[in-house]
Amino acid sequence: MTPANTTPEWQALEAHAASMRGRHLRDLFANDPQRAVSFSRTSGLNLLLDFSRQRVDAETMRLLLALANARDLRGRIDAMFSGEKINTTENRAVLHTALRNRTERPVLVDGQDVMPEVRASLQKMRTFVEGIHGGRIHGHTGKTFTDIVNIGIGGSDLGIVMATEALAKYRNRNLRLHCVSNIDGVQLGDVLEKVDAARTLFVVCSKTFSTLETLTNAKLARQWIVDRLGEGAPARHFAAVSTNAKAMDAFLIPPQNRFTMWDWVGGRYSVWSAVGLSVALALGMDQFELMLEGGHEMDEHFRTTPFENNLPVLMGLLGVWNRNFLGLDSLAVLPYDQRLHRFPAYLQQLEMESNGKSVTLAGTPLQYDSGAVLWGEPGSNAQHSFFQLLHQGTARVALDFLAPVNASSPFQQQQNLALANCFAQAQAFAFGQTEAQVRQDLAAKGTGESEIARLIPHKLHPGNRPSTVILFPRLGPKTLGRLISLYEHKVFTQSVIWGINAFDQWGVELGKKLAESLAPALEKPGEAAAGAEPSLRNLLEHVARWRG
């Protein structure tokens, strides 16, 4: 595929952007009374995508859709769903969509239908979860489990934390879930202080069972169980999600406590698989499968809906427009529901690990920018911290607002206030505050003319900050599944436009490799410092000096 910026469609967008950069959202709305309706879409899935506050017009959207067609987005979507090996650097299919396929449609990889394995894995998860909840599966001493400790990192942690926080109201009240990811031992130490060994189940999530952080924490947890319950106890107190049977043998994890993964599922797309076992344990298998259903519904929407009404496609194209044609290199995700407080962190990995690339599928350097920096916080907190920079600072950031209409708490009146804040901020970012408005407000308060003149520069809000509002009736398992799938397909759409591989992550591997080689040096930093190369010597000397 030729570089995107050499196509006539890209060049038409560049010419169009030159005229759009000078246009303000105030004028776009003033010139089109129906703009809010014209630039909104619903999916039939109880999601409203309102992108009327994006700095686009009808011609922008026409040109973006033309670019999507020129980049063969439809063909790439079909290739992904059909099991083609679109992860070219690892020669793998990309089939997280198969994990939530609720139809009888086969999904082929190398000519073999993977759906029987997927269904068998889900059934094994259900048997295990219901066994834990019913007390049939219990600990070494015969006591039932009260605590689940998930040990994983990256895709084996972020999705689990995000989903169980988002769906906390659905949790099984007889089980507490704890998640351990960091290698520094703090999380593990804190958890082990709270739990009873006889009533604790550890779930180790690691595709290879060799990830340094996960393996280190798992070994410490295993020894903790052995010290308290005996050598044979880990067989009843550990489950694992991995492809490494030999490593699970060494850990004494019995077959009935092992859950499979496949090489056609990337870590950041794996919460739909047995990696979501801890989600299912926390919520119940019925709720977990409702989340799968929501994801599948968005898959079908993405796979079959014309691009002009296709929510993930439109979000992806708007992201390309903001990144490549308006020069916005950052996206803030702002949920107005505390239950979604870990959703931005989940999306950080999804977007930045997927599209943080600087070469094309062919390995040639990109001639244009790719993925934006994604970050965010729940909206109410964000308003009182970093919104100042977004409103009046020099940074240029696009924004996604997410909000349920109905409260996730018992207090609908408070959610009404959250929605009022969400809508108000979207308006303020779009329209700002003009000199005339500042002058009028101050004069109404009786402020003198000289003071008005002094304050005007400080109270001006430029506005014209682009945002999208994603509104839905309420947050539940199906809605969460739809939201995750929505952003997954948005990321894929952008990768197709840019001509990059969204499904490898070689940038993660170098740091891992170096850390493994440096680990022995930290055991004896004084000795290691003498032979270390200059950039490390000073650090190792200070470690040796300060180690108490």
C-alpha positions as CSV (number, residue, x, y, z in Angstrom):
1,M,0.0,0.0,0.0
2,T,1.3,3.4,-0.9
3,P,2.0,6.0,1.9
4,A,-1.3,7.6,2.9
5,N,0.0,11.2,2.3
6,T,0.8,10.5,-1.3
7,T,-2.8,9.7,-2.2
8,P,-5.1,12.3,-3.9
9,E,-7.6,11.8,-1.0
10,W,-5.0,12.8,1.6
11,Q,-3.8,15.8,-0.4
12,A,-7.4,16.9,-0.9
13,L,-7.8,16.8,2.9
14,E,-4.6,18.9,3.3
15,A,-6.0,21.6,1.0
16,H,-9.4,21.5,2.8
17,A,-7.7,21.7,6.2
18,A,-6.0,25.0,5.3
19,S,-9.4,26.6,5.0
20,M,-10.9,24.8,8.0
21,R,-8.2,25.9,10.4
22,G,-9.5,29.4,10.3
23,R,-13.1,28.5,11.0
24,H,-14.5,28.6,14.5
25,L,-17.1,26.3,16.0
26,R,-19.2,29.3,16.9
27,D,-19.6,30.1,13.2
28,L,-20.1,26.5,12.1
29,F,-23.1,26.2,14.5
30,A,-24.4,29.7,13.6
31,N,-24.4,28.8,9.9
32,D,-26.2,25.4,10.4
33,P,-29.1,25.3,12.9
34,Q,-29.4,21.5,12.4
35,R,-25.7,20.9,13.0
36,A,-26.2,19.0,16.3
37,V,-28.5,16.5,14.6
38,S,-26.5,16.3,11.3
39,F,-23.3,15.5,13.0
40,S,-24.7,12.9,15.5
41,R,-25.1,9.2,15.0
42,T,-26.9,6.5,16.9
43,S,-26.0,2.9,16.4
44,G,-29.2,1.1,17.4
45,L,-27.1,-0.1,20.3
46,N,-28.1,2.7,22.8
47,L,-25.1,4.8,22.1
48,L,-25.2,8.4,20.8
49,L,-22.1,9.7,19.1
50,D,-22.3,13.5,19.0
51,F,-19.4,14.9,17.0
52,S,-21.0,18.2,16.2
53,R,-18.3,20.0,18.2
54,Q,-15.5,18.6,16.1
55,R,-14.0,21.1,13.7
56,V,-15.5,19.5,10.6
57,D,-18.2,20.3,8.0
58,A,-20.0,18.1,5.5
59,E,-17.0,18.4,3.0
60,T,-14.6,17.3,5.7
61,M,-16.6,14.2,6.3
62,R,-17.0,13.5,2.6
63,L,-13.2,13.7,2.1
64,L,-12.5,11.6,5.2
65,L,-14.8,8.8,3.9
66,A,-13.2,9.0,0.5
67,L,-9.8,8.5,2.3
68,A,-11.2,5.4,4.1
69,N,-12.3,3.9,0.8
70,A,-9.0,4.7,-0.9
71,R,-7.2,2.9,1.9
72,D,-9.5,-0.1,1.4
73,L,-10.8,0.0,5.0
74,R,-13.7,-2.3,4.0
75,G,-11.3,-4.9,2.7
76,R,-9.1,-4.7,5.8
77,I,-12.1,-5.1,8.1
78,D,-13.2,-8.2,6.1
79,A,-9.6,-9.5,6.3
80,M,-9.5,-9.2,10.1
81,F,-12.9,-10.9,10.7
82,S,-12.1,-13.7,8.2
83,G,-8.9,-14.7,10.0
84,E,-6.3,-13.5,7.6
85,K,-2.9,-13.0,9.2
86,I,-3.0,-9.2,9.2
87,N,-0.4,-9.0,12.1
88,T,2.3,-9.4,9.5
89,T,5.4,-9.0,11.7
90,E,4.3,-12.0,13.8
91,N,2.4,-13.8,11.0
92,R,-0.7,-14.0,13.1
93,A,-4.4,-13.6,12.7
94,V,-6.2,-11.0,14.8
95,L,-9.3,-12.5,16.2
96,H,-10.3,-11.0,19.5
97,T,-13.7,-10.6,17.8
98,A,-14.0,-14.4,17.8
99,L,-13.9,-14.5,21.6
100,R,-17.2,-12.7,21.7
101,N,-18.8,-14.2,18.5
102,R,-22.3,-15.0,19.6
103,T,-23.4,-16.5,16.2
104,E,-23.0,-19.9,14.7
105,R,-20.7,-18.4,12.0
106,P,-17.4,-20.2,11.9
107,V,-14.1,-18.3,12.2
108,L,-11.2,-19.8,10.4
109,V,-7.5,-19.7,11.1
110,D,-5.4,-21.8,8.7
111,G,-8.6,-23.5,7.6
112,Q,-9.6,-24.5,11.1
113,D,-12.7,-23.2,12.8
114,V,-11.6,-21.7,16.2
115,M,-15.1,-21.3,17.6
116,P,-15.3,-24.8,19.1
117,E,-12.2,-24.0,21.2
118,V,-13.6,-20.6,22.2
119,R,-16.9,-22.1,23.3
120,A,-15.1,-24.9,25.2
121,S,-13.0,-22.3,27.0
122,L,-16.1,-20.3,28.0
123,Q,-17.8,-23.5,29.3
124,K,-14.7,-24.4,31.3
125,M,-14.7,-20.9,32.8
126,R,-18.3,-21.2,33.7
127,T,-17.8,-24.5,35.4
128,F,-14.9,-23.1,37.4
129,V,-16.6,-19.9,38.3
130,E,-19.8,-21.6,39.4
131,G,-17.7,-24.1,41.3
132,I,-16.0,-21.3,43.2
133,H,-19.2,-19.5,43.9
134,G,-21.0,-22.6,45.0
135,G,-18.2,-23.8,47.2
136,R,-17.6,-27.0,45.3
137,I,-14.1,-25.8,44.4
138,H,-12.3,-24.8,47.7
139,G,-8.9,-24.4,49.3
140,H,-6.4,-27.0,50.6
141,T,-8.0,-27.0,54.1
142,G,-11.6,-27.4,52.7
143,K,-12.5,-23.7,53.3
144,T,-14.3,-21.8,50.6
145,F,-12.6,-18.9,48.9
146,T,-13.3,-15.3,50.0
147,D,-10.5,-13.6,48.1
148,I,-9.3,-13.8,44.5
149,V,-5.9,-12.3,43.6
150,N,-5.2,-11.7,40.0
151,I,-1.5,-11.5,39.1
152,G,-0.8,-10.1,35.7
153,I,0.4,-6.9,34.0
154,G,-0.6,-4.9,31.0
155,G,-3.4,-6.6,29.1
156,S,-3.6,-9.2,31.9
157,D,-4.3,-6.5,34.5
158,L,-5.7,-3.3,33.0
159,G,-8.8,-4.8,31.5
160,I,-9.6,-6.8,34.6
161,V,-9.3,-3.7,36.9
162,M,-11.2,-1.5,34.5
163,A,-14.1,-3.9,34.0
164,T,-14.6,-4.9,37.6
165,E,-14.5,-1.2,38.7
166,A,-16.9,-0.2,36.0
167,L,-19.3,-3.1,36.9
168,A,-18.8,-3.0,40.7
169,K,-22.5,-3.0,41.4
170,Y,-22.7,-6.5,39.8
171,R,-20.0,-8.0,42.0
172,N,-20.4,-11.2,43.9
173,R,-20.5,-9.9,47.5
174,N,-19.0,-13.1,48.9
175,L,-15.7,-12.6,47.0
176,R,-13.2,-9.8,47.1
177,L,-11.0,-9.2,44.1
178,H,-7.4,-7.9,44.3
179,C,-5.2,-7.1,41.4
180,V,-1.4,-7.2,41.6
181,S,0.7,-6.0,38.6
182,N,3.7,-3.9,39.8
183,I,7.0,-5.6,40.3
184,D,8.1,-3.5,43.3
185,G,6.2,-5.7,45.8
186,V,4.0,-3.0,47.3
187,Q,0.7,-4.3,45.8
188,L,1.4,-7.9,46.7
189,G,2.6,-7.0,50.2
190,D,-0.6,-5.0,50.8
191,V,-2.8,-7.7,49.6
192,L,-1.1,-10.5,51.6
193,E,-1.7,-8.5,54.7
194,K,-5.4,-8.5,54.1
195,V,-6.2,-12.1,53.1
196,D,-6.4,-15.5,54.7
197,A,-4.2,-18.0,52.9
198,A,-6.7,-20.8,53.4
199,R,-9.4,-18.8,51.7
200,T,-7.4,-17.1,48.9
201,L,-7.2,-18.2,45.2
202,F,-4.4,-16.7,43.0
203,V,-5.1,-16.4,39.2
204,V,-1.9,-16.0,37.3
205,C,-2.4,-14.4,33.9
206,S,0.6,-14.6,31.5
207,K,0.6,-15.8,27.9
208,T,4.1,-17.1,28.1
209,F,4.3,-17.6,31.9
210,S,7.6,-15.8,31.7
211,T,6.8,-12.1,32.1
212,L,9.2,-10.8,34.7
213,E,6.7,-8.8,36.8
214,T,4.0,-11.5,36.8
215,L,6.4,-14.5,37.4
216,T,8.2,-12.7,40.2
217,N,4.9,-11.9,42.0
218,A,3.5,-15.4,41.3
219,K,6.6,-17.1,42.8
220,L,6.4,-15.0,46.0
221,A,2.7,-15.7,46.3
222,R,3.3,-19.4,45.8
223,Q,5.9,-19.5,48.5
224,W,3.5,-17.6,50.8
225,I,0.9,-20.3,50.3
226,V,3.5,-23.1,50.9
227,D,4.8,-21.5,54.1
228,R,1.3,-21.4,55.5
229,L,-0.5,-24.4,54.1
230,G,2.2,-26.8,53.0
231,E,3.9,-28.0,49.8
232,G,0.8,-29.5,48.2
233,A,-1.4,-26.5,48.7
234,P,-0.6,-24.5,45.6
235,A,-2.5,-27.1,43.5
236,R,-5.8,-25.9,45.1
237,H,-4.8,-22.2,45.5
238,F,-3.6,-21.3,42.0
239,A,-5.2,-21.1,38.6
240,A,-3.5,-19.9,35.4
241,V,-4.2,-18.4,32.0
242,S,-1.3,-19.3,29.8
243,T,-0.1,-21.2,26.8
244,N,3.0,-22.6,28.6
245,A,2.1,-26.0,29.9
246,K,5.6,-26.8,31.1
247,A,5.7,-23.7,33.4
248,M,2.3,-24.6,34.8
249,D,3.5,-28.1,35.5
250,A,6.4,-26.7,37.5
251,F,3.9,-24.5,39.4
252,L,1.8,-27.6,40.2
253,I,-1.3,-26.1,38.6
254,P,-3.7,-29.0,37.8
255,P,-5.3,-29.3,34.4
256,Q,-8.8,-28.3,35.7
257,N,-7.3,-24.9,36.8
258,R,-5.6,-24.1,33.5
259,F,-7.2,-21.9,30.9
260,T,-5.9,-21.4,27.4
261,M,-4.9,-18.4,25.3
262,W,-4.3,-18.3,21.6
263,D,-1.6,-16.5,19.6
264,W,-4.3,-14.7,17.6
265,V,-5.3,-12.6,20.6
266,G,-3.0,-9.7,21.7
267,G,-2.7,-8.9,25.4
268,R,-4.5,-5.6,25.2
269,Y,-7.4,-7.3,23.4
270,S,-7.6,-10.3,25.8
271,V,-10.1,-9.3,28.5
272,W,-12.7,-11.1,26.4
273,S,-10.8,-14.4,26.7
274,A,-9.9,-16.5,29.8
275,V,-7.8,-13.6,30.8
276,G,-11.2,-12.3,32.0
277,L,-11.5,-15.2,34.4
278,S,-11.1,-12.8,37.4
279,V,-13.8,-10.6,35.9
280,A,-16.1,-13.6,35.7
281,L,-15.2,-14.6,39.2
282,A,-15.9,-11.1,40.5
283,L,-19.1,-10.6,38.6
284,G,-20.5,-14.0,37.7
285,M,-20.3,-15.7,34.3
286,D,-23.7,-14.4,33.2
287,Q,-22.5,-10.8,33.6
288,F,-19.2,-11.6,31.8
289,E,-21.1,-13.1,28.9
290,L,-23.4,-10.1,28.7
291,M,-20.2,-8.0,28.3
292,L,-19.2,-10.4,25.4
293,E,-22.6,-9.8,23.8
294,G,-22.2,-6.1,23.9
295,G,-18.8,-6.4,22.3
296,H,-20.2,-8.7,19.6
297,E,-23.0,-6.2,18.9
298,M,-20.5,-3.5,18.2
299,D,-18.5,-5.9,16.1
300,E,-21.5,-6.5,13.9
301,H,-22.2,-2.8,13.6
302,F,-18.5,-2.2,12.6
303,R,-18.5,-5.1,10.1
304,T,-21.8,-4.3,8.3
305,T,-22.7,-0.6,8.7
306,P,-21.9,1.8,5.9
307,F,-19.1,4.0,6.9
308,E,-21.1,7.3,7.0
309,N,-23.1,5.8,9.9
310,N,-20.4,3.5,11.4
311,L,-19.5,4.7,14.9
312,P,-15.9,3.2,15.1
313,V,-15.1,4.3,11.6
314,L,-16.3,7.9,12.2
315,M,-14.3,8.1,15.5
316,G,-11.2,6.8,13.8
317,L,-11.5,9.2,10.9
318,L,-12.0,12.1,13.2
319,G,-8.9,11.1,15.1
320,V,-6.9,11.1,11.9
321,W,-8.3,14.5,11.0
322,N,-7.3,15.9,14.4
323,R,-3.9,14.3,14.4
324,N,-2.8,14.8,10.9
325,F,-4.6,17.8,9.6
326,L,-5.3,20.0,12.7
327,G,-2.1,19.1,14.5
328,L,-3.6,17.9,17.7
329,D,-1.3,15.3,19.2
330,S,-3.3,14.5,22.4
331,L,-6.7,13.0,23.2
332,A,-8.2,13.4,26.7
333,V,-10.9,10.8,27.6
334,L,-13.2,12.2,30.3
335,P,-15.9,9.8,31.7
336,Y,-18.6,11.5,33.8
337,D,-19.1,8.4,35.9
338,Q,-16.7,7.4,38.6
339,R,-17.2,3.7,37.8
340,L,-15.3,4.4,34.6
341,H,-12.3,5.9,36.4
342,R,-9.9,3.3,35.0
343,F,-11.3,3.4,31.4
344,P,-8.8,6.1,30.3
345,A,-5.9,3.9,31.6
346,Y,-7.3,0.9,29.8
347,L,-7.5,3.0,26.6
348,Q,-3.9,4.2,27.0
349,Q,-2.6,0.8,26.4
350,L,-5.1,0.0,23.7
351,E,-4.4,3.1,21.6
352,M,-0.7,3.8,22.3
353,E,0.6,0.3,22.2
354,S,-1.4,-0.4,19.1
355,N,-0.7,2.7,17.0
356,G,2.5,4.0,18.6
357,K,4.4,3.1,15.4
358,S,6.8,5.0,13.1
359,V,7.1,2.6,10.2
360,T,4.5,1.3,7.7
361,L,3.5,-2.3,7.2
362,A,6.2,-2.5,4.6
363,G,8.8,-1.3,7.2
364,T,9.4,2.1,5.6
365,P,9.5,5.3,7.8
366,L,6.2,7.1,8.2
367,Q,6.0,10.5,6.5
368,Y,3.3,11.7,8.8
369,D,2.3,11.3,12.5
370,S,0.5,8.3,13.8
371,G,-1.1,7.6,17.2
372,A,-2.0,10.5,19.6
373,V,-1.1,10.5,23.3
374,L,-4.2,9.4,25.2
375,W,-4.8,10.3,28.8
376,G,-7.7,11.2,31.0
377,E,-9.5,11.3,34.3
378,P,-13.1,11.3,35.5
379,G,-14.6,14.6,34.3
380,S,-15.5,16.3,37.6
381,N,-12.0,15.8,39.0
382,A,-10.5,16.8,35.8
383,Q,-12.4,20.1,35.8
384,H,-10.6,21.0,39.0
385,S,-7.1,20.0,37.9
386,F,-6.0,20.1,34.3
387,F,-9.0,21.7,32.5
388,Q,-7.4,25.1,33.1
389,L,-4.7,24.2,30.6
390,L,-7.2,22.9,28.1
391,H,-9.4,25.9,28.2
392,Q,-6.8,28.7,28.3
393,G,-3.4,27.1,27.8
394,T,-1.4,26.7,24.6
395,A,-1.7,23.0,24.3
396,R,-4.1,21.7,21.7
397,V,-6.0,18.7,22.8
398,A,-9.1,16.8,21.4
399,L,-11.5,15.5,24.0
400,D,-13.9,12.6,24.3
401,F,-16.7,13.0,26.9
402,L,-18.5,9.8,28.0
403,A,-21.6,9.8,30.2
404,P,-24.6,7.6,31.2
405,V,-27.9,9.3,31.4
406,N,-29.0,7.2,34.4
407,A,-26.9,7.1,37.5
408,S,-24.6,4.2,38.5
409,S,-25.3,5.2,42.1
410,P,-28.6,5.4,43.9
411,F,-28.4,9.2,43.5
412,Q,-29.8,10.3,40.2
413,Q,-29.8,14.0,41.2
414,Q,-26.0,13.8,41.5
415,Q,-25.7,12.3,38.1
416,N,-27.9,15.1,36.7
417,L,-25.3,17.5,38.1
418,A,-22.5,15.4,36.5
419,L,-24.4,15.6,33.1
420,A,-24.8,19.3,33.6
421,N,-21.0,19.6,34.0
422,C,-20.3,17.3,31.1
423,F,-22.5,19.3,28.7
424,A,-21.4,22.6,30.0
425,Q,-17.7,21.7,29.5
426,A,-18.4,20.5,26.0
427,Q,-20.0,23.9,25.3
428,A,-17.3,25.9,26.9
429,F,-14.6,24.1,25.0
430,A,-16.4,24.6,21.7
431,F,-17.6,28.2,22.0
432,G,-15.3,29.7,24.6
433,Q,-16.0,33.2,26.0
434,T,-15.5,36.3,23.8
435,E,-14.4,39.7,24.8
436,A,-18.0,41.0,24.5
437,Q,-19.2,38.3,26.8
438,V,-16.5,39.0,29.4
439,R,-17.2,42.8,29.2
440,Q,-21.0,42.2,29.6
441,D,-20.5,39.9,32.6
442,L,-18.2,42.2,34.4
443,A,-20.3,45.3,33.7
444,A,-23.3,43.5,35.2
445,K,-21.4,43.1,38.4
446,G,-20.7,46.8,38.5
447,T,-17.0,46.5,37.6
448,G,-15.4,49.7,36.5
449,E,-14.2,50.2,32.9
450,S,-10.5,50.3,33.7
451,E,-10.8,47.1,35.7
452,I,-12.8,45.5,32.9
453,A,-10.0,46.4,30.5
454,R,-7.4,44.9,32.8
455,L,-9.3,41.6,33.4
456,I,-10.4,40.9,29.8
457,P,-7.2,39.2,28.6
458,H,-7.3,36.9,31.6
459,K,-10.9,35.9,31.2
460,L,-11.0,35.2,27.5
461,H,-11.6,31.6,26.5
462,P,-10.7,31.0,22.8
463,G,-12.9,27.9,22.5
464,N,-12.7,26.0,19.2
465,R,-11.4,22.9,21.2
466,P,-12.8,19.9,19.4
467,S,-14.7,17.3,21.3
468,T,-17.0,14.3,20.9
469,V,-19.8,13.4,23.4
470,I,-20.6,9.7,23.8
471,L,-23.9,9.3,25.6
472,F,-25.6,6.1,26.7
473,P,-28.6,5.2,28.9
474,R,-26.8,3.5,31.7
475,L,-23.5,1.7,32.4
476,G,-23.9,-2.1,32.5
477,P,-22.1,-5.2,31.1
478,K,-23.5,-4.8,27.6
479,T,-22.8,-1.1,27.4
480,L,-19.2,-1.6,28.7
481,G,-18.7,-4.3,26.1
482,R,-19.9,-2.0,23.4
483,L,-17.7,0.9,24.5
484,I,-14.5,-1.3,24.6
485,S,-15.3,-2.7,21.2
486,L,-16.0,0.8,19.9
487,Y,-12.6,2.0,20.8
488,E,-10.9,-1.2,19.6
489,H,-12.3,-0.8,16.1
490,K,-11.6,3.0,16.2
491,V,-7.9,2.1,16.7
492,F,-8.0,-0.4,13.9
493,T,-9.6,2.1,11.6
494,Q,-6.8,4.6,12.2
495,S,-4.1,1.9,11.7
496,V,-5.5,1.1,8.3
497,I,-5.5,4.8,7.3
498,W,-1.9,5.2,8.4
499,G,-0.8,1.8,6.9
500,I,0.7,0.5,10.2
501,N,0.4,-2.7,12.2
502,A,-1.8,-2.2,15.2
503,F,-1.2,-5.6,16.6
504,D,2.5,-5.9,17.4
505,Q,4.3,-4.1,20.2
506,W,8.1,-4.4,19.6
507,G,8.6,-1.2,21.5
508,V,7.7,-3.1,24.7
509,E,10.2,-5.8,24.2
510,L,13.5,-3.8,24.3
511,G,12.9,-2.6,27.9
512,K,12.0,-6.1,29.0
513,K,15.2,-7.5,27.6
514,L,17.4,-4.8,29.2
515,A,15.7,-5.2,32.5
516,E,16.4,-9.0,32.6
517,S,20.1,-8.3,31.8
518,L,20.3,-5.7,34.5
519,A,18.5,-7.6,37.3
520,P,21.6,-9.4,38.5
521,A,23.5,-6.1,38.8
522,L,21.0,-4.8,41.3
523,E,21.7,-7.8,43.6
524,K,25.3,-6.6,44.0
525,P,25.3,-3.0,42.7
526,G,28.7,-2.1,44.2
527,E,30.5,-4.9,42.3
528,A,28.4,-4.3,39.2
529,A,29.2,-0.6,39.1
530,A,32.9,-1.1,38.5
531,G,32.4,-2.8,35.2
532,A,29.2,-1.0,34.1
533,E,29.1,1.3,31.1
534,P,29.2,5.1,32.0
535,S,25.5,5.8,31.7
536,L,24.7,3.1,34.4
537,R,27.7,3.4,36.7
538,N,26.5,6.5,38.5
539,L,23.1,5.0,39.1
540,L,24.5,1.7,40.4
541,E,26.9,3.5,42.7
542,H,24.1,5.5,44.3
543,V,22.1,2.3,44.7
544,A,25.0,0.7,46.5
545,R,25.5,3.8,48.7
546,W,21.9,4.1,49.7
547,R,20.9,0.5,50.1
548,G,20.1,0.1,53.8
